[in-house]
């Protein structure tokens, strides 16, 4: 499915009233930097619910991330043509699809829907259709109102960092999912979040990961 047409216009942030105006300027111009935070998310209840469901774990993880991302303006930020901060009304997940024969991956995207069932029905065919893709972006370039999710189901990790050259102006979060780890009677998902410090502080990223934990601990939405 294609992006909503035309692409919505981001809403400029009122710099006169924005509490993070000075923080944004500092971390974009004076000390431009991104940071990464890796957390272990308890997915015991989530994984148990999925074992009783025909739906795909990867797409459920992506939907959960998109749901908490869309709750908060700091994770929907972008820049206007003049370089000022703005916020997309909604952002949509772009995610990797692995091609085992070529040992490469494609990047596809699906429109976010607050109803998981509708999102899954749209996104699941993309996994099947593009599992043998030879193009990096088989749907064409992702729309500007997307954020990135990738999966490393072959390895668990306790730290993961992307080195974004010069940090750039990439304000959207980047998420990396790892392999589940069993410990005692619990199951954990490693999750790395990469974020430009101009867009969000540690408080905001911690809130996002805590909300994700709450969402996955009560997977009645599955």
C-alpha positions in Angstrom: 0.0 0.0 0.0 1.2 3.5 -0.8 1.5 6.4 1.5 -1.4 8.8 2.1 -1.5 11.2 -0.8 -0.5 13.9 -0.6 2.0 13.5 2.2 0.6 15.6 5.2 2.4 18.8 6.0 4.3 18.9 9.3 3.2 21.4 11.8 6.0 24.0 12.7 6.9 24.2 16.4 6.3 27.5 18.1 9.8 28.4 19.1 8.5 31.2 21.3 6.8 28.8 23.7 8.7 25.6 23.1 10.4 24.4 26.4 13.2 22.7 24.5 14.0 25.6 22.1 17.5 26.1 23.7 18.2 22.4 23.9 17.3 21.9 20.2 19.6 24.7 19.2 22.4 23.5 21.3 22.3 19.9 20.2 21.8 20.7 16.5 24.4 23.5 16.1 26.8 23.8 19.0 27.2 20.1 20.1 25.4 18.1 17.4 25.1 14.5 18.7 22.9 11.5 18.7 22.7 8.9 21.5 21.7 5.3 21.8 20.0 3.5 24.6 19.6 -0.3 24.8 17.0 -1.8 27.1 15.7 -5.3 27.8 11.9 -5.4 27.4 10.0 -8.2 29.3 8.0 -9.9 26.5 6.9 -12.9 28.5 3.1 -12.2 28.2 3.5 -10.8 24.7 5.3 -14.0 23.4 2.8 -16.3 25.1 -0.1 -14.4 23.5 1.5 -14.6 20.0 2.0 -18.4 20.4 -1.8 -18.6 20.5 -2.2 -16.2 17.5 -1.6 -16.6 13.8 -0.2 -13.1 13.6 3.5 -12.4 13.1 5.7 -11.4 16.1 7.8 -9.0 14.0 4.8 -7.0 12.8 3.4 -6.9 16.4 6.7 -5.5 17.6 6.7 -2.9 14.8 3.1 -1.9 15.6 3.8 -1.6 19.3 6.8 0.7 18.5 4.7 2.8 16.1 2.0 3.2 18.7 4.2 4.6 21.4 6.2 6.7 18.9 3.0 8.3 17.6 2.0 9.3 21.2 4.8 11.8 21.5 5.8 14.8 19.3 9.5 14.5 20.0 9.6 11.2 18.1 7.6 12.7 15.1 10.0 15.6 14.5 11.4 16.8 11.2 12.8 20.0 9.8 11.1 22.4 7.5 12.8 23.7 4.3 14.1 26.6 6.3 15.6 24.3 8.9 13.1 24.9 11.7 11.7 22.0 13.8 8.2 20.7 12.9 6.1 17.7 13.9 4.4 15.2 11.6 0.7 14.5 12.4 1.5 10.7 12.2 4.6 8.8 11.3 4.7 5.3 9.7 7.2 2.5 10.2 9.7 1.5 7.6 11.2 -1.9 8.4 13.7 -4.4 7.0 12.8 -7.7 5.2 15.7 -10.2 5.0 16.5 -12.1 1.8 18.3 -15.3 3.0 19.3 -16.4 -0.5 21.2 -13.1 -1.1 22.0 -12.4 2.5 20.8 -8.8 2.0 17.7 -7.0 3.1 15.1 -4.7 1.7 13.4 -1.8 3.4 9.7 -1.5 3.1 7.1 0.6 4.9 3.4 0.3 5.8 1.0 3.0 6.9 0.4 3.1 10.7 -3.1 2.1 11.8 -4.1 2.4 15.5 -5.9 -0.9 15.0 -3.3 -3.7 15.1 -5.4 -6.1 13.0 -5.8 -3.7 10.1 -2.1 -2.8 10.3 -1.1 -6.5 10.3 -3.4 -7.2 7.3 -1.6 -4.4 5.3 1.9 -5.2 6.4 2.0 -9.0 6.3 1.8 -9.3 2.5 4.8 -7.0 2.3 6.9 -9.5 4.1 5.9 -12.2 1.7 6.1 -10.1 -1.4 9.6 -8.6 -0.7 11.3 -11.6 1.0 13.2 -12.1 -2.3 13.6 -8.5 -3.2 16.8 -7.4 -5.0 16.2 -3.7 -4.6 17.0 -1.9 -1.4 13.7 0.0 -1.6 11.3 -2.1 -3.6 8.4 0.3 -3.1 10.5 3.3 -4.0 11.9 5.8 -1.6 10.1 5.8 1.7 7.9 8.8 2.4 9.5 11.6 4.6 7.1 10.8 7.4 8.6 7.4 8.3 10.9 6.1 11.0 13.1 3.0 10.8 12.9 -0.4 12.5 15.4 -3.2 11.9 15.6 -6.7 13.3 18.6 -8.9 14.3 16.9 -12.1 15.2 20.2 -14.0 15.0 21.7 -12.4 18.1 20.9 -10.9 21.4 22.8 -7.9 22.6 23.2 -5.6 25.5 24.4 -2.6 23.5 24.0 -1.4 19.9 25.1 1.9 18.4 24.7 3.3 14.8 27.4 5.7 13.8 25.6 8.4 11.9 28.2 10.5 10.1 28.2 14.1 11.3 24.8 13.2 13.1 23.1 15.0 10.2 19.6 16.2 10.5 18.0 12.8 10.9 15.6 13.5 13.8 13.4 10.4 13.5 14.2 7.6 15.9 15.8 4.4 14.7 15.0 1.1 16.4 16.9 -2.2 16.4 15.3 -5.4 17.7 17.3 -8.4 18.8 16.8 -12.1 19.6 14.7 -13.0 22.6 16.7 -14.1 25.7 15.2 -16.5 28.3 16.1 -15.9 31.9 14.5 -17.9 34.7 10.9 -18.0 33.8 10.9 -14.7 31.8 11.6 -13.8 28.2 13.3 -10.5 27.2 13.7 -8.6 24.0 16.7 -6.4 23.5 15.8 -3.1 22.0 18.2 -0.3 20.9 16.9 3.2 20.3 19.0 5.7 18.4 17.9 9.3 18.6 19.2 12.8 17.7 19.7 14.7 21.0 18.2 17.8 19.3 14.9 15.9 19.1 14.7 14.2 22.5 16.5 13.8 25.8 17.0 10.7 27.9 13.8 11.4 29.8 11.8 11.2 26.6 13.4 8.0 25.4 13.0 6.4 28.9 9.4 7.3 28.8 9.0 5.7 25.4 10.6 2.4 26.4 8.6 2.3 29.6 5.4 2.8 27.7 6.4 0.1 25.3 7.0 -2.3 28.2 3.5 -1.5 29.5 2.0 -2.1 26.1 3.7 -5.5 25.7 2.9 -6.6 29.2 -0.8 -6.4 28.5 -1.1 -7.7 24.9 -4.9 -7.8 24.8 -4.7 -5.8 21.6 -3.3 -8.9 19.8 
